[in-house]
Every structure is written in structure tokens, then in C-alpha cells.
Amino acid sequence: MGNLWQFFGLPDPEGGSQPPPQQKPVAQQQPSLEQRESIPEPILEETQETPDLMTPPSLWTGPITPDGEPFHDLSSIKKTTKIRPKRALRYVKPDSKYRIYTNQISDRVGQGDTVIVDLRPLVHMDSHQQACRRELRTMCERVGVAIFALDAEEKLLLIPGCDVVVERNKHELGITRLLRVE
């Protein structure tokens, strides 16, 4: 009995497996005694037909299928260069002491990251929410970007990164306006 790799006609990656033995079709099996007496046996020469095996390329070092063809294992291809994104979308909410660190936010915004500030954890602290909004507004003026409210209560605030375009009339966010020719 063959293994799963042989079922699909692929080489066994652990090697050392032979193709399963070929079974004779039902018509070529030994007939019973009754059938032997009624059918004369013809004299046949046994010839074994060997399939034409392909030879892999001379520099091929990978696995080979039972037919002799080179098998290209696509999962073994390794990507050598890792691409790191230059920009990110950051989500910021107050810490356990209800503070928002605007210095780190201004650094990220200066690098091009877009920041969403969530003031919803400060539900029962209206004066603290106003103080956080003021601090974020002064930070945005210092960096040179605008701040936008994403909801009617102004508890979700959007601070786009440097070189991120926010179209105020059509409410478009991103670089699509720069890419589109009007």
C-alpha cells in the first residue's frame, strides 16, 4: 500500500519510498479450475513495458516525481527582502491613570502615521476630556496638522500624519486625491 505522496504522484519528501506495485487487472488474474478447462491457454510472451522516464536538468537538486520529472516545491521558496511599511494607523486611548502621551503621538505623526485617539474611557470625566482635547489641539498646532472628530460627541479624534491628505469637502482620506488627475 502506497502513502499519500504516491497517491498524488509526488515524490516522498522523506525519501526512500518506492512506487506501489502494479496489480494485474481482473481480466489477467488466474481463472478458476472450471474456467481453465473450457478456455484454451494461449502462449504469451511476457513483456514488461517500462514507461519513458524523463531525465531532470543537469543542475537539478530538488525532488523528482516517480515519472522522473523535477518537482518544484513552492513552499520552499524563501523571500529574502522583508518590506516594512513606512506608515501605520495607530489607536491610542488613555492609560490606567487616564493620561495621553502627546510627545509620542507627535513623533509618530511626524513620521507619517495616522493616529486615532479614543476618549470614550473618560465617560464620566468631562473636564478631563476637555483637557485632553486642548492638549491634543496644541500638539497638532505644534506639528502642523489638523485634528478631526469622527463622531458627534468628539470622543473619537483623528490626527492624520504628515503628508496624509484629508479632503474636507468630499470627506476623502488618504493619498487618493494626489493620485487622481482631475
LINNOR-V372274 format. One record per residue. N is the residue number from 0. RES is the residue in one letter. SS is DSSP state (H for helix, E for strand, - for the rest). Layout:
BEGIN
{{N	RES	SS} {N	RES	SS}}
END
This chain:
BEGIN
{{0	M	-} {1	G	-} {2	N	-} {3	L	H} {4	W	H} {5	Q	H} {6	F	H} {7	F	-} {8	G	-} {9	L	-} {10	P	-} {11	D	-} {12	P	-} {13	E	-} {14	G	-} {15	G	-} {16	S	-} {17	Q	-} {18	P	-} {19	P	-} {20	P	-} {21	Q	-} {22	Q	-} {23	K	-} {24	P	-} {25	V	H} {26	A	H} {27	Q	H} {28	Q	-} {29	Q	-} {30	P	-} {31	S	-} {32	L	H} {33	E	H} {34	Q	H} {35	R	H} {36	E	H} {37	S	H} {38	I	-} {39	P	-} {40	E	-} {41	P	-} {42	I	-} {43	L	-} {44	E	-} {45	E	-} {46	T	-} {47	Q	-} {48	E	-} {49	T	-} {50	P	-} {51	D	-} {52	L	-} {53	M	-} {54	T	-} {55	P	-} {56	P	-} {57	S	-} {58	L	-} {59	W	-} {60	T	-} {61	G	-} {62	P	-} {63	I	E} {64	T	-} {65	P	-} {66	D	-} {67	G	-} {68	E	-} {69	P	E} {70	F	-} {71	H	-} {72	D	-} {73	L	H} {74	S	H} {75	S	H} {76	I	-} {77	K	-} {78	K	-} {79	T	-} {80	T	-} {81	K	-} {82	I	-} {83	R	-} {84	P	-} {85	K	-} {86	R	-} {87	A	-} {88	L	E} {89	R	E} {90	Y	E} {91	V	E} {92	K	E} {93	P	-} {94	D	-} {95	S	-} {96	K	-} {97	Y	-} {98	R	-} {99	I	-} {100	Y	-} {101	T	H} {102	N	H} {103	Q	H} {104	I	H} {105	S	H} {106	D	H} {107	R	H} {108	V	H} {109	G	H} {110	Q	H} {111	G	-} {112	D	-} {113	T	E} {114	V	E} {115	I	E} {116	V	E} {117	D	E} {118	L	-} {119	R	H} {120	P	H} {121	L	H} {122	V	-} {123	H	-} {124	M	-} {125	D	H} {126	S	H} {127	H	H} {128	Q	H} {129	Q	H} {130	A	H} {131	C	H} {132	R	H} {133	R	H} {134	E	H} {135	L	H} {136	R	H} {137	T	H} {138	M	H} {139	C	H} {140	E	H} {141	R	H} {142	V	H} {143	G	-} {144	V	-} {145	A	-} {146	I	E} {147	F	E} {148	A	E} {149	L	-} {150	D	-} {151	A	-} {152	E	-} {153	E	-} {154	K	-} {155	L	E} {156	L	E} {157	L	E} {158	I	E} {159	P	-} {160	G	-} {161	C	-} {162	D	-} {163	V	-} {164	V	E} {165	V	E} {166	E	E} {167	R	-} {168	N	-} {169	K	-} {170	H	-} {171	E	E} {172	L	E} {173	G	E} {174	I	-} {175	T	H} {176	R	H} {177	L	H} {178	L	H} {179	R	-} {180	V	-} {181	E	-}}
END
